Amino acid sequence: MTSCISIRGLVMLFRGCDALNGINLDVPSGSVFALLGENGAGKTTLIRILTGFLRPSAGSCTVCGLDPASDGLEIRRRVGYVSDSPALYDWMKVGEIGWFASSFFDDAFLDRYRELIARYELPESRKIKHLSKGQRAKVALALAVAPDPELLILDEPTSGLDPLVRREFLESMVDRAATGRTVLLSSHQISEVERVADRVAILRGGRVRLEDSLADLKESICNVTVTLSDPLAALPALSQPAEVLSEQNEGRQRRWMVRNFTPENQTEIEARPNVISVRARPASLDELFVACTRGIVPETLYELQSLPLDNNERAAS
């Protein structure tokens, strides 16, 4: 499968802050790829690099086969983008801003735009400044989707939308992916992402903590709770192929997020002294997100997506 976006060892250093620290990602063409992370995790910085508005400190990336550092203008012609706070000409009417934008695109743009604002129930004669936050978001979405871009980048796109329109819009992203278009979705709405995403990447502190297809994540990762008779009892490391992604201690309970947890692993734990019970169940995407952003994650996991920095980069950091 070809990659619409390919990222290798991407580093972005600001004074006093490492916004990105060795990002490696591939976004397959024709997929809905979800980028999850807390505020400050590096999502917006990554998007700005992909669209050519920032030049990275190190590493490389391609978008639609182009280098954002040298082909930023062409990338922006081929990519639709909606930020969490879209800038619109407030003095224009809903219909006028579509007519204005149509001069930059093909002849089909205006018809597609009018179809979208009709679907979103936006009055063409109303000025942008008189729209609610949710209505402004709908206008921005219509302007981004009407060119039928090869790649659609959405940064919290459903903020302010009512639940019905939000659901219809996200389902339309799945339809776009089915036609070979690609969607990169940055969102805090975990339940929405779980409904539409093909692949998920979770960022924290400028690094990719977890990245895989949503189906594989649900199949291979489980939430394991071990109840002990002695809260101070120690448990040994799980034998391979099990991999502990996060762990939390709460009194007599040990909670682990584990990839590739096997029945043999469960039997191994149950045989230990002081172990009362072992429960394992599939993990939800929400639990994975919390584990990667709040759980105590082994340092070895942090290095999975990082490339070593050379001497000059270490000095800069």
N, C-alpha and C positions, 0 to 999 in steps of 0.2 A: 504494500500500500504506500502510495506517495505521500509526502509530507507537505502540507500547505505552509507550515511554520516549522523551522528547524533551528534549535538554539544549542550552542556549544560553549560551555565554560564562561557564561556571561557574567561579568562583574561590573558593578556601578558603585563607585566610591564618591561620596560627598564629604565635605569637611565634618569630621566627628561622627560620621555615619556610613556604614557599609550597607547600602540599600539592596544590592544584589551580590551574592557571594558564590559564584560558580554554578549558575543555573544551566541545567541540561534538560531540554524538552523537545519532543516531536509532536506536533499536532497533525493528525492524519487528515488528508483531504476528504471532504464529504462527511464530516463528523461534527457533533456538538461537544466541544471540549470546555469543561468547567474549571475555572481558576478560583480556588477558595483560599481565604486567609483573612486574618484580622486586619484592622487598620494599621498601616505601617509595615505590613508584611512584604511589600515590594511589588504588589500587583500593578498599581498605576505606573510606577517607574518602568516596569517591564513593558507595559502597553505603549508608553511614550517612546521607548527605544524601538519597538516593533514598527511604529508608524513614522519613525525618522525624526522625531522631535528632540531626542536625546542621543548623544553618541556615547556608547559604553566605554568604561575604563579599560576593559579587556574582554576577550572572547569574541564570538561572532554569531550572527543569526541571519536567516533568510526568510522572507515573506513572499509567497507566490513566486519563488525562485529568484527574488531580487534582494539586494543588500540594502537595508534601510539607510546605512551611512552614506551611500552614494546615489541611491535611487528612491529617496524618500518621497519626492513629488509623484513619481509614477505609482508607487505603492498607495499613496493617498487617493489617487484616481481610481484604483481598483478595489479599495477597501471601504466598507461602510463602517462608521464609528458613532457610537452614542455614549457620551460621558454621563456621570451621575448628576451633573449640573449643566445641561446643554445650554449653549449661548445662542440665542435667537434674536432676530431684529424685532424688538417689541412694537415698533410703529407699523409693521406690516400686518396685513390680515392673513388668516390661515391659507386662503387660496392664493394670495399674492406671493407668499414666501415659496410656495411650490412652483409657481410660474417663474420666479426669479432663479431658483435652483435648477430648473429644467434647461436653462441655457448652457449648463456645464455638462449635460449628459445627452443620451440619445433621445430620439423622438418619442420613445415609449415611456419615458420617465413621467411625464405629466399625467398620462392616463393611469399609470400604476399608483402615482401619488394620490390622485383623486379617489381611486378605488379604496386605498388604505384609509384616508380620512373619513370616507363614508362608512367604512367598517367600524372605525373608532368613534363614529357619531360626533365628528367635529364640524361645527358650522364654518363654511368657507368665508363668510362675511365678517367673522369676529376677529378683532385685533389680538395679536399675541399677548399684549400686555393685560388684556382682560381675561385671559385663560387661567384656570386653576393650575396647580403644580402637576396634577395628573394629566390634564389636557396638554400642557406644554411637553410633557414626556411623550405623549402620543404623537405630537407633531414631529418631534425629534426622531422618533422611531420610523415614522412614515418617510421622512426625508432620507434616512439611512438605508431603508429597505427598497425604496422606489428605484434606485439605479440597478437593482439586482446584482449586488457586488459578489465577487468571487469569494471574499472573506468578509464576514460581519463581526466586528468587535464591539461587545456590549459591556459597559462598566456600570453595574447596578441598574440595568435598563428598566426594571419594573417598579422602581421606587415611585410611589404615589399613584400607581394604577389600582383600580378596583379589582377584586379577586377574579371576576369573570373575564375581564379584558386581559389580565395578567396571564390567566391560564390559556386563553385563546392565542395570545402572542407567543408564549413558550411552545405551544404545540405547533405553531407555524414554523418555529425554528427547526423542529424535527422534520417537517416537510421540506424545508430548504436543504437540509443535509441529505435527504433522500434524492434530491436532484443533482447532487455532487457539489453543492456549495458547502462552505465551512463556517462554523460559528464558534467564536471564542467568547465565552460567557464568564464575566467576573461578577460574583454575587455572594451575598451573605445569607440568602434565602436557601437553606440547605434542602428543605423539602421540595422546592421547585427544581433545584439542580438534580435531585435524585429522580425526579420524574422524567427529565428530558436528556440528561447528559449521557454520552457514550463513554467518555473518559474523564477522569478527575485528577487534578493536581492540587495538593495542599501546600501552601507556602507559609513559612514562619521564619522571621529573622533573615529574609533574603535568600533562603535556601528552600529547595523542594524537599519536603519531609516524606511525601508519599505520592506516587503517581502510577496509575494503572487504569484499565478499563473498569467501569462501574460493576459489570457482571463478575469479573475476576475478583475484585475487592470483596464483594458480598459473599462469594463462594469460598475464598481462601482465608478470610480474617474472621476471627470470632472473639467474643468477650468471655473471658474465663474468670470465674470467681472462686477462690479457694478460702474455705472457712477453717480456722485453726483453733485448737483448744488452748494454745498458749500464744498470746499476741506477740511475744518476743521470739518465737520459733523462726528459724531460718529455713528457706527453701533453696534447693540447688537449681542451677541453670537448667533450662529445658534442653533435652537432646535434640539434635537436628532430625528432620528439617524445620522444626518449630523455630520461629523468630519472634521475640518479644518486641513489640513496637512501642509500648508504653506500660508503665506500672504505677499503681497507687496503693498505698497502705492505709487502711481505715480500721483501726483496732485489731480485731481478730480476723479481718478479711484482707486478702490480697486480690486486687483486681488487675488483670492483665489484658491487653489487646495483643492477640497472638496471630501471626500469619502461619499457615500450614500446621495447625494444631491437630494431632492425630489421636486415635483411641489409645495408642501405645503411650503417648505423653500423659494422657489422663490416668491410665493405670499406674504409670510411674509416680505420679504425684500422690495418688490415693494410697500407695504403699508406704509413704513416708510417715514417720511418727508425728503425732500432734495434728494430723490432717483429719478433719471431721467430714468434709464434703468437698466435691469439685463439680462446679456447674459450668457448662460451655454452651453458648448460643451464638448464632450469627450476629455480627455487629452491623448496626445501621450506619449510614453515611454521617449522620449527626454525631454519633459516638466516635467515629473515626476522626472527625474534625476536632472534637473536644480533646481526644487523646493526643493529637498532633500539636495542638495549640495550648493545652493546659496540663496534659499528663507529664510524668517524669519519663522522658524518652532517653534510652541509652545513647551515649555519645557516638557509638559506632554507627548508629543509624543516620546521624547527622552527616556522615561523610559519604553516604551512598551516592548522592547527587552532586558532590563537589569535586572539582578538578584541582590539583595542587597548584598554588600560586608560585610564580617564579620569584627570584630574589627582589627584582624591582617592584613587583606588585606587593610583596610583603612589606617592603619599606614604605610604599604609599599607604598601606592600610595601618 
